[in-house]
Amino acid sequence: MKKTLILVRHATAEDHSLRIKDFDRNLIEKGLNESAKMGDWLAASNIAADVFVTSPAPRAYQTAEIIAKKLGMNADELVLDKDIYDGGPTAYMNAVNAVSEEFSKLMLFGHNPDISYFAGYMSGTDLGSMKKGSVAVIEFEGLKWEELSAKTGTLTLYKTPKQVSEAD
């Protein structure tokens, strides 16, 4: 069965400062709008997932929450994976490899630089640095989640909030 991995970088958040720990940064108004716009675009494009896994950092969780709602999913169904926040690309790989075979589509919400590196690692395509709020769709043929690894997927789509806005 075909597997689809949808990687979403969190949308625009508060700047890092001495008053706010990096983990605790929230989305700002621009990020809330980016998330809603991308959620609407995903829904209109019939791009959805069976399971949503997110970093528990507020900016990633808020992005996931908004997009999940736009796709008709309840926020309480989001799976939190604490390792995604600062666990490096290995944490992303572990999250993907742990998905149950009952699911064919996974949406994973995370952070740069790890999510950009992971997209390139899985697809063999260098996206550079994924833009805030952007979505990368990678498809895998004939593999189980636990079998996915380097360059086993094909990047089929990359879309940024700016591209979605310009298409309106």
Contact map, one row per residue, 1 for C-alpha under 8 A:
111000000000000000000000000000000000000000000000000000000000000000000000000000000000000000000000000000010000000000000000000000000000000000001111000000000000000000000000
111100000000000000000000000000000000000000000000000000000000000000000000000000000000000000000000000000010000000000000000000000000000000000111110000000000000000000000000
111110000000000000000000000000000000000000000000000000000000000000000000000000000000000000000000000000011000000000000000000000000000000000111111100000000000000000000000
011111000000000000000000000000000000000000000000000000000000000000000000000000000000000000000000000000011100000000000000000000000000000011110000000000000000000000000000
001111100000000000000000000000000000000000000000000000000000000000000000000000000000000000000000000000001111000000000000000000000000000011100000000000000000000000000000
000111110000000000000000000000000000000000000000100000000000000000000000000000000000000000000000000000001111000000000000000000000000001111000000000000000000000000000000
000011111000000000000000000000000000000000000000000000000000000000000000000000000000000000000000000000000011110000100010000000000000001110000000000000000000000000000000
000001111100000000000000000000000000000000000000000000000000000000000000000000000000000000000000000000000011110000100000000000000000111100000000000000000000000000000000
000000111110000000000000000000000000000000000000000000000001000000000000000000000000000000000000000000000000111100100000000000000111111000000000000000000000000000000000
000000011111000000000000000000000000000000000000000000000011001100000000000000000000000000000000000000000000111000000000000000000001110000000000000000000000000000000000
000000001111100000000000001000110110000000000000000000000011001000000000000000000000000000000000000000000000000000000000000000000001110000000000000000000000000000000000
000000000111110000000000001101110100000000000000000000000010000000000000000000000000000000000000000000000000000000000000000000000001100000000000000000000000000000000000
000000000011111000000000111100100000000000000000000000000010000000000000000000000000000000000000000000000000000000000000000000000000000000000000000000000000000000000000
000000000001111100000000111100000000000000000000000000000000000000000000000000000000000000000000000000000000000000000000000000000000000000000000000000000000000000000000
000000000000111110000000100000000000000000000000000000000000000000000000000000000000000000000000000000000000000000000000000000000000000000000000000000000000000000000000
000000000000011111011100100000000000000000000000000000000000000000000000000000000000000000000000000000000000000000000000000000000000000000000000000000000000000000000000
000000000000001111111100000000000000000000000000000000000000000000000000000000000000000000000000000000000000000000000000000000000000000000000000000000000000000000000000
000000000000000111111000000000000000000000000000000000000000000000000000000000000000000000000000000000000000000000000000000000000000000000000000000000000000000000000000
000000000000000011111000000000000000000000000000000000000000000000000000000000000000000000000000000000000000000000000000000000000000000000000000000000000000000000000000
000000000000000111111101100000000000000000000000000000000000000000000000000000000000000000000000000000000000000000000000000000000000000000000000000000000000000000000000
000000000000000111111111100000000000000000000000000000000000000000000000000000000000000000000000000000000000000000000000000000000000000000000000000000000000000000000000
000000000000000110011111100000000000000000000000000000000000000000000000000000000000000000000000000000000000000000000000000000000000000000000000000000000000000000000000
000000000000000000001111100000000000000000000000000000001100000000000000000000000000100000000000000000000000000000000000000000000000000000000000000000000000000000000000
000000000000000000011111110000000000000000000000000000001110000000000000000000000000000000000000000000000000000000000000000000000000000000000000000000000000000000000000
000000000000111100011111111000000000000000000000000000001110000000000000000000000000000000000000000000000000000000000000000000000000000000000000000000000000000000000000
000000000000110000000001111100000000000000000000000000000110010000000000000000000000000000000000000000000000000000000000000000000000000000000000000000000000000000000000
000000000011110000000000111111110000000000000000000000000110011000000000000000000000000000000000000000000000000000000000000000000000000000000000000000000000000000000000
000000000001110000000000011111110000000000000000000000000000000000000000000000000000000000000000000000000000000000000000000000000000000000000000000000000000000000000000
000000000000000000000000001111111000000000000000000000000000000000000000000000000000000000000000000000000000000000000000000000000000000000000000000000000000000000000000
000000000001000000000000001111111100000000000000000000000000000000000000000000000000000000000000000000000000000000000000000000000000000000000000000000000000000000000000
000000000011100000000000001111111110000000000000000000000000001000000000000000000000000000000000000000000000000000000000000000000000100000000000000000000000000000000000
000000000011000000000000001111111111000000000000000000000000001001000000000000000000000000000000000000000000000000000000000000000000000000000000000000000000000000000000
000000000000000000000000000011111111100000000000000000000000000000000000000000000000000000000000000000000000000000000000000000000000000000000000000000000000000000000000
000000000011000000000000000001111111110000000000000000000000000000000000000000000000000000000000000000000000000000000000000000000000100000000000000000000000000010000000
000000000010000000000000000000111111111000000000000000000000001001100000000000000000000000000000000000000000000000000000000000000000100000000000000000000000000000000000
000000000000000000000000000000011111111100000000000000000000000001100100000000000000000000000000000000000000000000000000000000000000000000000000000000000000000000000000
000000000000000000000000000000001111111110000000000000000000000000000000000000000000000000000000000000000000000000000000000000000000000000000000000000000000000010011000
000000000000000000000000000000000111111111000000000000000000000000100000000000000000000000000000000000000000000000000000000000000000110000000000000000000000000010010000
000000000000000000000000000000000011111111100000000000000000000001111110000000000000000000000000000000000000000000000000000000000000000000000000000000000000000000000000
000000000000000000000000000000000001111111110000000000000000000000100110000000000000000000000000000000000000000000000000000000000000000000000000000000000000000000000000
000000000000000000000000000000000000111111111000000000000000000000000000000000000000000000000000000000000000000000000000000000000000000000000000000000000000000000010000
000000000000000000000000000000000000011111111111000000000000000000000010000000000000000000000000000000000000000000000000000000000000000000000000000000000000000000000000
000000000000000000000000000000000000001111111111000000000000000000000110000000000000000000000000000000000000000000000000000000000000000000000000000000000000000000000000
000000000000000000000000000000000000000111111110000000000000000000000000000000000000000000000000000000000000000000000000000000000000000000000000000000000000000000000000
000000000000000000000000000000000000000011111110000000000000000000000000000000000000000000000000000000000000000000000000000000000000000000000000000000000000000000000000
000000000000000000000000000000000000000001111111000000000000000000000000000000000000000000000000000000000000000000000000000000000000000000000000000000000000000000000000
000000000000000000000000000000000000000001111111100000000000000000000000000000000000000000000000000000000000000000000000000000000000000000000000000000000000000000000000
000000000000000000000000000000000000000001100111110000000000000000000010000000000000000000000000000000001010000000000000000000000000000000000000000000000000000000000000
000001000000000000000000000000000000000000000011111100000000000000000000000000000000000000000000000000011110000000000000000000000000000000000000000000000000000000000000
000000000000000000000000000000000000000000000001111100000000000000000000000000000000000000000000000000111110000000000000000000000000000000000000000000000000000000000000
000000000000000000000000000000000000000000000000111110000000000000000000000001100000000000000000000000101110000000000000000000000000000000000000000000000000000000000000
000000000000000000000000000000000000000000000000111111000000000100010000000011100000000000000000000000000111100000000000000000000000000000000000000000000000000000000000
000000000000000000000000000000000000000000000000001111100000000000000000000001111000000000000010000000000111100000000000000000000000000000000000000000000000000000000000
000000000000000000000000000000000000000000000000000111110001100100000000000001111001000000000000000000000001110000000000000000000000000000000000000000000000000000000000
000000000000000000000000000000000000000000000000000011111001100000000000000000011111100000000000000000000000110000000000000000000000000000000000000000000000000000000000
000000000000000000000000000000000000000000000000000001111101100000000000000000011100100000000000000000000000000000000000000000000000000000000000000000000000000000000000
000000000000000000000011100000000000000000000000000000111111100000000000000000000000100000000000000000000000000000000000000000000000000000000000000000000000000000000000
000000000000000000000011111000000000000000000000000000011111110000000000000000000000000000000000000000000000000000000000000000000000000000000000000000000000000000000000
000000000111100000000001111000000000000000000000000000001111111000000000000000000000000000000000000000000000000000000000000000000000000000000000000000000000000000000000
000000001110000000000000000000000000000000000000000001111111111100000000000000000000000000000000000000000000111000000000000000000000000000000000000000000000000000000000
000000000000000000000000000000000000000000000000000001111111111110000000000000000000000000000000000000000000100000000000000000000000000000000000000000000000000000000000
000000000000000000000000011000000000000000000000000000000111111111000000000000000000000000000000000000000000000000000000000000000000000000000000000000000000000000000000
000000000110000000000000001000110010000000000000000000000011111111100000000000000000000000000000000000000000100000000000000000000000100000000000000000000000000000000000
000000000100000000000000000000000000000000000000000101000001111111110000000001000000000000000000000000000000100000000000000000000000000000000000000000000000000000000000
000000000000000000000000000000000000000000000000000000000000111111111000011001000000000000000000000000000000000000000000000000000000000000000000000000000000000000000000
000000000000000000000000000000010011001000000000000000000000011111111100000000000000000000000000000000000000000000000000000000000000000000000000000000000000000000000000
000000000000000000000000000000000011011100000000000000000000001111111110000000000000000000000000000000000000000000000000000000000000000000000000000000000000000000000000
000000000000000000000000000000000000001000000000000100000000000111111111111000000000000000000000000000000000000000000000000000000000000000000000000000000000000000000000
000000000000000000000000000000000000001000000000000000000000000011111111111000000000000000000000000000000000000000000000000000000000000000000000000000000000000000000000
000000000000000000000000000000000001001100100000000000000000000001111111100000000000000000000000000000000000000000000000000000000000000000000000000000000000000000000000
000000000000000000000000000000000000001101100001000000000000000000111111100000000000000000000000000000000000000000000000000000000000000000000000000000000000000000000000
000000000000000000000000000000000000000000000000000000000000000000011111110000000000000000000000000000000000000000000000000000000000000000000000000000000000000000000000
000000000000000000000000000000000000000000000000000000000000000000011111111010000000000000000000000000000000000000000000000000000000000000000000000000000000000000000000
000000000000000000000000000000000000000000000000000000000000000010011001111111000000000000000000000000000000000000000000000000000000000000000000000000000000000000000000
000000000000000000000000000000000000000000000000000000000000000010011000111111000000000000000000000000000000000000000000000000000000000000000000000000000000000000000000
000000000000000000000000000000000000000000000000000000000000000000000000011111000000000000000000000000000000000000000000000000000000000000000000000000000000000000000000
000000000000000000000000000000000000000000000000000100000000000000000000111111100000000000000000000000000000000000000000000000000000000000000000000000000000000000000000
000000000000000000000000000000000000000000000000001111000000000110000000011111110000000000000000000000000000000000000000000000000000000000000000000000000000000000000000
000000000000000000000000000000000000000000000000001111000000000000000000000011111000000000000000000000000000000000000000000000000000000000000000000000000000000000000000
000000000000000000000000000000000000000000000000000011110000000000000000000001111100000000000000000000000000000000000000000000000000000000000000000000000000000000000000
000000000000000000000000000000000000000000000000000011110000000000000000000000111111100000000010000000000000000000000000000000000000000000000000000000000000000000000000
000000000000000000000000000000000000000000000000000000110000000000000000000000011111100000000000000000000000000000000000000000000000000000000000000000000000000000000000
000000000000000000000000000000000000000000000000000000100000000000000000000000001111111000100000000000000000000000000000000000000000000000000000000000000000000000000000
000000000000000000000000000000000000000000000000000001100000000000000000000000001111111100110010000000000000011000000000000000000000000000000000000000000000000000000000
000000000000000000000010000000000000000000000000000000111000000000000000000000001111111100000000000000000000011000000000000000000000000000000000000000000000000000000000
000000000000000000000000000000000000000000000000000000000000000000000000000000000011111100000000000000000000000000000000000000000000000000000000000000000000000000000000
000000000000000000000000000000000000000000000000000000000000000000000000000000000011111111110000000000000000000000000000000000000000000000000000000000000000000000000000
000000000000000000000000000000000000000000000000000000000000000000000000000000000001111111110000000000000000000001000000000000000000000000000000000000000000000000000000
000000000000000000000000000000000000000000000000000000000000000000000000000000000000001111111000000000000000000001101100000000000000000000000000000000000000000000000000
000000000000000000000000000000000000000000000000000000000000000000000000000000000000001111111100000000000000000000000000000000000000000000000000000000000000000000000000
000000000000000000000000000000000000000000000000000000000000000000000000000000000011001111111110000000000000000000000000000000000000000000000000000000000000000000000000
000000000000000000000000000000000000000000000000000000000000000000000000000000000001001111111111000000000000000000100100000000000000000000000000000000000000000000000000
000000000000000000000000000000000000000000000000000000000000000000000000000000000000000011111111100000000000000000000100000000000000000000000000000010000000000000000000
000000000000000000000000000000000000000000000000000000000000000000000000000000000000000001111111110000000000000000000000000000000000000000000000000000000000000000000000
000000000000000000000000000000000000000000000000000010000000000000000000000000001001000000111111111000000000000000000000000000000000000000000000000000000000000000000000
000000000000000000000000000000000000000000000000000000000000000000000000000000000000000000011111111000000100000000000000000000000000000000000000110100000000000000000000
000000000000000000000000000000000000000000000000000000000000000000000000000000000000000000001111111000000000000000000000000000000000000000000000111100000000000000000000
000000000000000000000000000000000000000000000000000000000000000000000000000000000000000000000111111100000000000000000000000000000000000000000000110000000000000000000000
000000000000000000000000000000000000000000000000000000000000000000000000000000000000000000000011111110100100000000000000000000000000000000000000110000000000000000000000
000000000000000000000000000000000000000000000000000000000000000000000000000000000000000000000000011111100000000000000000000000000000000000000000100000000000000000000000
000000000000000000000000000000000000000000000000000000000000000000000000000000000000000000000000001111110000000000000000000000000000000000000001100000000000000000000000
000000000000000000000000000000000000000000000000000000000000000000000000000000000000000000000000000111110000000000000000000000000000000000000000000000000000000000000000
000000000000000000000000000000000000000000000000011000000000000000000000000000000000000000000000001111111100000000000000000000000000000000000000000000000000000000000000
111100000000000000000000000000000000000000000000110000000000000000000000000000000000000000000000000011111100000000000000000000000000000000000000000000000000000000000000
001111000000000000000000000000000000000000000001111000000000000000000000000000000000000000000000000000111110000000000000000000000000000000000000000000000000000000000000
000111000000000000000000000000000000000000000000111110000000000000000000000000000000000000000001001000111111000000000000000000000000000000000000000000000000000000000000
000011110000000000000000000000000000000000000001111110000000000000000000000000000000000000000000000000001111100000000000000000000000000000000000000000000000000000000000
000011110000000000000000000000000000000000000000000111000000000000000000000000000000000000000000000000000111110000000000000000000000000000000000000000000000000000000000
000000111100000000000000000000000000000000000000000111100001101100000000000000000000000000000000000000000011111000000000000000000000000000000000000000000000000000000000
000000111100000000000000000000000000000000000000000001100001000000000000000000000001100000000000000000000001111101100000000000000000000000000000000000000000000000000000
000000001100000000000000000000000000000000000000000000000001000000000000000000000001100000000000000000000000111111100000000000000000000000000000000000000000000000000000
000000001000000000000000000000000000000000000000000000000000000000000000000000000000000000000000000000000000011111110000000000001100000000000000000000000000000000000000
000000000000000000000000000000000000000000000000000000000000000000000000000000000000000000000000000000000000001111111000000000001000000000000000000000000000000000000000
000000000000000000000000000000000000000000000000000000000000000000000000000000000000000110000000000000000000011111111100000000000000000000000000000000000000000000000000
000000111000000000000000000000000000000000000000000000000000000000000000000000000000000010010000000000000000011111111110000000000100000000000000000000000000000000000000
000000000000000000000000000000000000000000000000000000000000000000000000000000000000000000000000000000000000000111111111000000111100000000000000000000000000000000000000
000000000000000000000000000000000000000000000000000000000000000000000000000000000000000010000000000000000000000011111111100000001000000000000000000000000000000000000000
000000000000000000000000000000000000000000000000000000000000000000000000000000000000000010011000000000000000000001111111110000000000000000000000000000000000000000000000
000000100000000000000000000000000000000000000000000000000000000000000000000000000000000000000000000000000000000000111111111111100000000101000000000000000000000000000000
000000000000000000000000000000000000000000000000000000000000000000000000000000000000000000000000000000000000000000011111111111100000000000000000000000100000000000000000
000000000000000000000000000000000000000000000000000000000000000000000000000000000000000000000000000000000000000000001111111110000000000000000000000011100000000000000000
000000000000000000000000000000000000000000000000000000000000000000000000000000000000000000000000000000000000000000000111111100000000000001000000000111111100000000000000
000000000000000000000000000000000000000000000000000000000000000000000000000000000000000000000000000000000000000000000011111110000000000001000000000001111110000000000000
000000000000000000000000000000000000000000000000000000000000000000000000000000000000000000000000000000000000000000000011111111000000000000000000000001101100000000000000
000000000000000000000000000000000000000000000000000000000000000000000000000000000000000000000000000000000000000000000011101111100000000000000000000000000010000000000000
000000000000000000000000000000000000000000000000000000000000000000000000000000000000000000000000000000000000000000000011000111110000000000000000000000000000000000000000
000000000000000000000000000000000000000000000000000000000000000000000000000000000000000000000000000000000000000000010011000011111100000000000000000000000000000000000000
000000000000000000000000000000000000000000000000000000000000000000000000000000000000000000000000000000000000000000010000000001111100000000000000000000000000000000000000
000000000000000000000000000000000000000000000000000000000000000000000000000000000000000000000000000000000000000110011000000000111110000000000000000000000000000000000000
000000001000000000000000000000000000000000000000000000000000000000000000000000000000000000000000000000000000000100110000000000111111010000000000000000000000000000000000
000000001000000000000000000000000000000000000000000000000000000000000000000000000000000000000000000000000000000000000000000000001111110000000000000000000000000100000000
000000001111000000000000000000000000000000000000000000000000000000000000000000000000000000000000000000000000000000000000000000000111110000000000000000000000000110000000
000000011111000000000000000000100110010000000000000000000000001000000000000000000000000000000000000000000000000000000000000000000011111000000000000000000000000110000000
000000011110000000000000000000000000010000000000000000000000000000000000000000000000000000000000000000000000000000000000000000000111111100000000000000000000011110000000
000001111000000000000000000000000000000000000000000000000000000000000000000000000000000000000000000000000000000000000000000000000000111110000000000000000000111100000000
000001110000000000000000000000000000000000000000000000000000000000000000000000000000000000000000000000000000000000000010000000000000011111000000000000000011111000000000
000111100000000000000000000000000000000000000000000000000000000000000000000000000000000000000000000000000000000000000000000000000000001111100000000000000011110000000000
000111000000000000000000000000000000000000000000000000000000000000000000000000000000000000000000000000000000000000000010011000000000000111110000000000001111100000000000
011110000000000000000000000000000000000000000000000000000000000000000000000000000000000000000000000000000000000000000000000000000000000011111000000000001111000000000000
011100000000000000000000000000000000000000000000000000000000000000000000000000000000000000000000000000000000000000000000000000000000000001111110000100011100000000000000
111000000000000000000000000000000000000000000000000000000000000000000000000000000000000000000000000000000000000000000000000000000000000000111110000000001000000000000000
111000000000000000000000000000000000000000000000000000000000000000000000000000000000000000000000000000000000000000000000000000000000000000011111000000000000000000000000
111000000000000000000000000000000000000000000000000000000000000000000000000000000000000000000000000000000000000000000000000000000000000000011111101100000000000000000000
101000000000000000000000000000000000000000000000000000000000000000000000000000000000000000000000000010000000000000000000000000000000000000000111111100000000000000000000
001000000000000000000000000000000000000000000000000000000000000000000000000000000000000000000001111110000000000000000000000000000000000000000011111100000000000000000000
000000000000000000000000000000000000000000000000000000000000000000000000000000000000000000000001111000000000000000000000000000000000000000000001111100000000000000000000
000000000000000000000000000000000000000000000000000000000000000000000000000000000000000000000000100000000000000000000000000000000000000000000011111110000000000000000000
000000000000000000000000000000000000000000000000000000000000000000000000000000000000000000000001100000000000000000000000010000000000000000010011111111011000000000000000
000000000000000000000000000000000000000000000000000000000000000000000000000000000000000000001000000000000000000000000000110000000000000000000000001111110000000000000000
000000000000000000000000000000000000000000000000000000000000000000000000000000000000000000000000000000000000000000000000111100000000000000000000000111111000000000000000
000000000000000000000000000000000000000000000000000000000000000000000000000000000000000000000000000000000000000000000001111100000000000000000000000011111100000000000000
000000000000000000000000000000000000000000000000000000000000000000000000000000000000000000000000000000000000000000000000011000000000000000010000000111111100000000000000
000000000000000000000000000000000000000000000000000000000000000000000000000000000000000000000000000000000000000000000000011100000000000001111000000101111110000000000000
000000000000000000000000000000000000000000000000000000000000000000000000000000000000000000000000000000000000000000000000011100000000000001110000000000111111000000000000
000000000000000000000000000000000000000000000000000000000000000000000000000000000000000000000000000000000000000000000000001010000000000111100000000000001111110000000000
000000000000000000000000000000000000000000000000000000000000000000000000000000000000000000000000000000000000000000000000000000000000000111100000000000000111110000000000
000000000000000000000000000000000000000000000000000000000000000000000000000000000000000000000000000000000000000000000000000000000000001111000000000000000011111000000000
000000000000000000000000000000000000000000000000000000000000000000000000000000000000000000000000000000000000000000000000000000000000011110000000000000000011111100000000
000000000000000000000000000000000000000000000000000000000000000000000000000000000000000000000000000000000000000000000000000000000000011100000000000000000000111110110000
000000000000000000000000000000000000000000000000000000000000000000000000000000000000000000000000000000000000000000000000000000000011111000000000000000000000011111110000
000000000000000000000000000000000100110000000000000000000000000000000000000000000000000000000000000000000000000000000000000000000001110000000000000000000000001111111000
000000000000000000000000000000000000000000000000000000000000000000000000000000000000000000000000000000000000000000000000000000000000000000000000000000000000000111111100
000000000000000000000000000000000000000000000000000000000000000000000000000000000000000000000000000000000000000000000000000000000000000000000000000000000000001111111110
000000000000000000000000000000000000110010000000000000000000000000000000000000000000000000000000000000000000000000000000000000000000000000000000000000000000001111111111
000000000000000000000000000000000000100000000000000000000000000000000000000000000000000000000000000000000000000000000000000000000000000000000000000000000000000011111111
000000000000000000000000000000000000000000000000000000000000000000000000000000000000000000000000000000000000000000000000000000000000000000000000000000000000000001111111
000000000000000000000000000000000000000000000000000000000000000000000000000000000000000000000000000000000000000000000000000000000000000000000000000000000000000000111111
000000000000000000000000000000000000000000000000000000000000000000000000000000000000000000000000000000000000000000000000000000000000000000000000000000000000000000011111
